[in-house]
Amino acid sequence: MPEDPIAHGELAALTRRFEEVDQKNDREFGIIKSDLTAVRLQVGNLDQKVDRLESRLEELGQKMDRNQAQIVELLTRLVGQDPSTG
């Protein structure tokens, strides 16, 4: 049976279109993969910043507790004292 030139032409055109779409998909997948990597790095950096912020907030809370305790202690000492003895 002889080969059909029209069928071969259509098959070649379909093959070219498939390869073009496949290359486009590969490029787009590469872009998405690159963007995802960038997002992961940013999330990692944000994670570290949040951890440092949590630590600083904890330190600040402890400092506030100490200061409050000192204020309460000082006010307690002042209660009942004669203001003129100052």
TAZI-V452516 format. One record per residue. N is the residue number from 0. RES is the residue in one small letter. PHI is phi as a letter, one per 40 degrees, with the letter a starting at -180 (999 if undefined). OMEGA is omega in whole degrees, 0 to 359 (none if undefined). BURIAL is I if it has 9 or more other C-alpha atoms within 8 Angstrom, else O. Layout:
# TAZI-V452516
n->N res->RES phi->PHI omega->OMEGA burial->BURIAL
n->N res->RES phi->PHI omega->OMEGA burial->BURIAL
This chain:
# TAZI-V452516
n->0 res->m phi->999 omega->182 burial->O
n->1 res->p phi->c omega->180 burial->O
n->2 res->e phi->c omega->182 burial->O
n->3 res->d phi->c omega->182 burial->O
n->4 res->p phi->c omega->179 burial->O
n->5 res->i phi->c omega->179 burial->O
n->6 res->a phi->c omega->179 burial->O
n->7 res->h phi->c omega->179 burial->I
n->8 res->g phi->c omega->179 burial->O
n->9 res->e phi->c omega->178 burial->O
n->10 res->l phi->c omega->178 burial->O
n->11 res->a phi->c omega->179 burial->O
n->12 res->a phi->c omega->179 burial->O
n->13 res->l phi->c omega->179 burial->O
n->14 res->t phi->c omega->178 burial->O
n->15 res->r phi->c omega->180 burial->O
n->16 res->r phi->c omega->179 burial->O
n->17 res->f phi->c omega->181 burial->O
n->18 res->e phi->c omega->178 burial->O
n->19 res->e phi->c omega->179 burial->O
n->20 res->v phi->c omega->180 burial->O
n->21 res->d phi->c omega->178 burial->O
n->22 res->q phi->c omega->179 burial->O
n->23 res->k phi->c omega->178 burial->O
n->24 res->n phi->c omega->178 burial->O
n->25 res->d phi->c omega->179 burial->O
n->26 res->r phi->c omega->181 burial->O
n->27 res->e phi->c omega->177 burial->O
n->28 res->f phi->c omega->178 burial->O
n->29 res->g phi->c omega->179 burial->O
n->30 res->i phi->c omega->180 burial->O
n->31 res->i phi->c omega->180 burial->O
n->32 res->k phi->c omega->178 burial->O
n->33 res->s phi->c omega->178 burial->O
n->34 res->d phi->c omega->179 burial->O
n->35 res->l phi->c omega->177 burial->O
n->36 res->t phi->c omega->179 burial->O
n->37 res->a phi->c omega->179 burial->O
n->38 res->v phi->c omega->179 burial->O
n->39 res->r phi->c omega->178 burial->O
n->40 res->l phi->c omega->180 burial->O
n->41 res->q phi->c omega->178 burial->O
n->42 res->v phi->c omega->177 burial->O
n->43 res->g phi->c omega->178 burial->O
n->44 res->n phi->c omega->179 burial->O
n->45 res->l phi->c omega->177 burial->O
n->46 res->d phi->d omega->179 burial->O
n->47 res->q phi->c omega->180 burial->O
n->48 res->k phi->c omega->179 burial->O
n->49 res->v phi->c omega->178 burial->O
n->50 res->d phi->c omega->179 burial->O
n->51 res->r phi->c omega->179 burial->O
n->52 res->l phi->c omega->177 burial->O
n->53 res->e phi->d omega->180 burial->O
n->54 res->s phi->c omega->180 burial->O
n->55 res->r phi->c omega->179 burial->O
n->56 res->l phi->c omega->178 burial->O
n->57 res->e phi->c omega->178 burial->O
n->58 res->e phi->c omega->179 burial->O
n->59 res->l phi->c omega->177 burial->O
n->60 res->g phi->c omega->179 burial->O
n->61 res->q phi->c omega->179 burial->O
n->62 res->k phi->c omega->178 burial->O
n->63 res->m phi->c omega->178 burial->O
n->64 res->d phi->c omega->179 burial->O
n->65 res->r phi->c omega->180 burial->O
n->66 res->n phi->c omega->178 burial->O
n->67 res->q phi->c omega->179 burial->O
n->68 res->a phi->c omega->178 burial->O
n->69 res->q phi->c omega->179 burial->O
n->70 res->i phi->c omega->179 burial->O
n->71 res->v phi->c omega->180 burial->O
n->72 res->e phi->c omega->180 burial->O
n->73 res->l phi->c omega->179 burial->O
n->74 res->l phi->c omega->179 burial->O
n->75 res->t phi->c omega->179 burial->O
n->76 res->r phi->c omega->183 burial->O
n->77 res->l phi->c omega->183 burial->O
n->78 res->v phi->c omega->177 burial->O
n->79 res->g phi->g omega->178 burial->O
n->80 res->q phi->c omega->177 burial->O
n->81 res->d phi->c omega->183 burial->O
n->82 res->p phi->d omega->182 burial->O
n->83 res->s phi->c omega->180 burial->O
n->84 res->t phi->c omega->179 burial->O
n->85 res->g phi->e omega->none burial->O
